[in-house]
Amino acid sequence: MNSDNFFSREYAIKSYECDCNGVLRIVTLMNIFQDVADSHASKIGVGIEHCLNHGLAWVGSNYHIKISRMPTWHERIVVKTWPSGKNKLIATRDFLVEDEKGNAIIVASSQWVLIDFAKKRPVSLENNLPEYQLTEKRSLDTDFPKYNAPENADITASFKVRYDDIDVNKHVNNSIYPVWATECIDSDFRMAHQPQEIEISFKKECHHGESVEVKTQFDGKTTLHSIVVPADNREVARLRILWK
């Protein structure tokens, strides 16, 4: 890969980044993805600095993650990222996580939309970003397939959006949605299973102080989740998780 199209960073997994089994939390994995993506976007001129100067913001629309295994406490990993595609309105960015032996343990792909921050509307990538090169290699060959919301909720849980859930775009950070989805699952199931595949579709903004309701349906080892703001029946995210 061309060095300008590719970014790599090493992380040492710390105790407070892990769950009670000593395994990296999903929220931390999502934050690591965001960290390397932000750093690389800035390096190629399409990061937060460019966005702030032009009244723009990047908003995630989809994530697809496949996990062979999650890293554990004290382990060192290398996280790689690159822009893998774009069209008029959507940019695709891929991720690869390797262990200390260079084995791929997590692969992921994501889609992002550039919005006019004041109008909250998508804008053309070509007309609002400097030119940047793609690496047309996918760590995860996905077209972000659509999936239905739960038809029948086996479990329903409610959460209130905390101040600490909000990011610099003034709405709930992408990493929080899988936390809500997995938090409503029975603890005995969680202790015995780990996510193997996670798909997230971000649909609407969610803000500080709002209450959300998570509707969860089990289909064997797969769970479907719809996260809704009951006040106006606004679906803010939908997830599908395969457990092992």
Residue pairs with C-beta under 8 A, 6 or more apart in sequence:
1 82
1 135
1 137
2 133
2 135
4 43
4 44
4 133
5 44
5 82
5 83
5 132
5 133
5 134
5 135
6 40
6 80
6 81
6 82
6 135
7 36
7 39
7 40
7 43
7 80
7 81
7 82
8 36
8 78
8 79
8 80
8 81
9 35
9 36
9 39
9 78
9 79
10 76
10 77
10 78
10 79
11 32
11 76
11 77
11 78
11 79
12 74
12 75
12 76
13 24
13 71
13 72
13 73
13 74
13 75
13 76
13 77
14 73
15 22
15 73
17 24
17 25
17 28
18 24
18 25
18 28
18 72
18 73
19 25
20 191
21 191
22 72
22 73
23 70
23 71
23 72
23 73
23 194
24 70
24 71
24 72
26 175
26 178
26 179
26 182
26 195
26 198
27 175
27 176
27 178
27 179
29 65
29 70
29 97
29 106
30 63
30 174
30 175
30 178
31 175
32 79
33 79
33 81
33 95
33 108
33 110
34 173
34 174
34 175
36 79
36 80
36 81
36 95
37 81
37 93
37 95
37 110
38 47
38 48
39 47
40 47
40 81
40 82
40 83
41 47
41 48
41 58
42 48
42 49
44 83
44 132
44 133
45 129
45 130
45 132
46 129
46 130
46 132
48 168
50 56
50 129
50 130
51 57
51 58
51 114
51 117
54 128
55 116
55 117
55 118
56 114
56 115
56 116
56 117
56 123
56 128
57 114
57 115
57 117
57 169
58 91
58 112
58 113
58 114
58 115
59 112
59 113
59 114
59 115
59 169
59 202
60 110
60 111
60 112
60 113
60 174
60 202
61 90
61 111
61 112
61 113
61 201
61 202
62 110
62 111
62 144
62 199
62 200
62 201
62 202
63 108
63 109
63 110
63 111
63 174
63 198
63 199
63 200
64 108
64 109
64 110
64 140
64 142
64 144
64 197
64 198
64 199
64 200
65 106
65 107
65 108
65 140
65 195
65 197
65 198
65 199
66 106
66 107
66 108
66 140
66 196
66 197
67 105
67 106
67 194
67 195
67 196
67 197
67 198
68 104
68 105
68 106
69 105
69 194
70 105
70 106
70 194
71 77
71 97
71 99
71 105
75 99
75 100
76 99
76 100
77 97
77 98
77 99
77 100
77 105
78 97
78 98
79 95
79 96
79 97
79 98
80 95
80 96
80 97
80 98
81 93
81 94
81 95
81 96
82 93
82 94
82 134
82 135
82 137
83 91
83 92
83 93
83 132
83 133
83 134
83 135
84 92
84 93
84 94
84 109
84 134
84 135
84 136
84 137
84 138
84 139
85 91
85 92
85 134
85 136
86 92
86 125
86 134
87 125
88 124
88 125
88 126
89 113
89 114
89 122
89 123
89 124
89 125
90 111
90 112
90 113
90 125
91 111
91 112
91 113
91 114
91 125
92 109
92 110
92 111
92 112
93 109
93 110
93 111
93 112
94 107
94 108
94 109
94 110
94 137
94 138
94 139
94 140
95 106
95 107
95 108
95 109
95 110
95 139
96 104
96 106
96 107
96 108
96 139
97 104
97 105
97 106
97 107
97 108
98 104
98 105
99 105
104 139
107 139
107 140
108 139
108 140
109 138
109 139
109 140
109 142
109 144
111 144
113 122
114 122
114 123
114 125
114 128
114 129
115 121
115 122
115 123
116 122
116 123
117 169
120 205
144 199
144 201
145 199
146 201
147 199
147 201
147 224
147 238
147 240
148 224
149 215
149 224
149 226
149 235
149 238
150 215
150 216
150 217
150 224
150 225
150 226
151 217
152 217
153 215
153 216
153 217
154 216
154 217
154 218
155 184
155 185
155 186
155 214
155 215
155 216
156 184
156 213
156 214
156 215
156 216
157 180
157 183
157 184
157 213
157 214
157 216
158 211
158 212
158 213
158 214
159 180
159 183
159 211
159 212
159 214
160 209
160 210
160 211
160 212
161 172
161 206
161 207
161 208
161 209
161 210
161 211
161 212
162 208
163 208
165 172
165 173
165 176
165 208
166 172
166 173
166 207
166 208
167 173
170 207
171 205
171 206
171 207
172 205
172 206
172 207
172 236
174 200
174 202
177 200
177 202
177 227
177 236
177 237
177 239
178 198
178 200
178 239
178 241
180 212
180 214
180 225
180 227
181 214
181 216
181 223
181 225
181 227
181 239
181 241
182 190
182 195
182 241
183 214
184 214
184 216
184 225
185 216
185 223
189 243
193 221
193 243
193 244
194 243
194 244
195 241
195 242
195 243
195 244
196 242
196 243
196 244
197 240
197 241
197 242
198 239
198 240
198 241
198 242
199 239
199 240
199 241
200 237
200 238
200 239
201 237
201 238
201 239
202 236
202 237
203 235
203 236
203 237
203 238
204 229
204 234
204 235
204 236
205 236
206 212
206 227
206 229
206 236
206 237
210 229
210 231
211 229
211 230
211 231
212 227
212 228
212 229
212 230
212 236
213 227
213 228
213 229
213 230
214 225
214 226
214 227
214 228
215 225
215 226
215 227
215 228
216 223
216 224
216 225
217 223
217 224
217 225
221 242
221 243
221 244
222 240
222 241
222 242
222 243
223 239
223 240
223 241
223 243
224 238
224 239
224 240
225 237
225 238
225 239
225 240
225 241
226 235
226 237
226 238
227 235
227 236
227 237
227 238
227 239
228 234
228 235
228 236
229 236
